[in-house]
Amino acid sequence: MINILEQASDVVTGPRQEAYGPPSSNFKRIAEMWSTYMDMTITPHDVAIMMILLKVARVQTTATEDTLVDICGYAALASELD
């Protein structure tokens, strides 16, 4: 279990942060775009939860360790976002 959590931490603070910027800024941009598209308020926290749901939908077809790592990462980010 610790291995997956460590991997999630490495992904969130490593390559993805380098590629997309700090998660709080990236999720804020996503929330703004989704809010405009849906014509309702979506928060960065909502983005993290919805990304978890996307990953859960994928697990129903193919469960990979990468998907489970991503779920852990999004859960950790959700706990830090408004």
Secondary structure, DSSP 4 states (H G I P E B T S, - for coil): -HHHHHHHHHHHHTHHHHHH--HHHHHHHHHHHHHHHHTS---HHHHHHHHHHHHHHHHTT---HHHHHHHHHHHHHHHH--
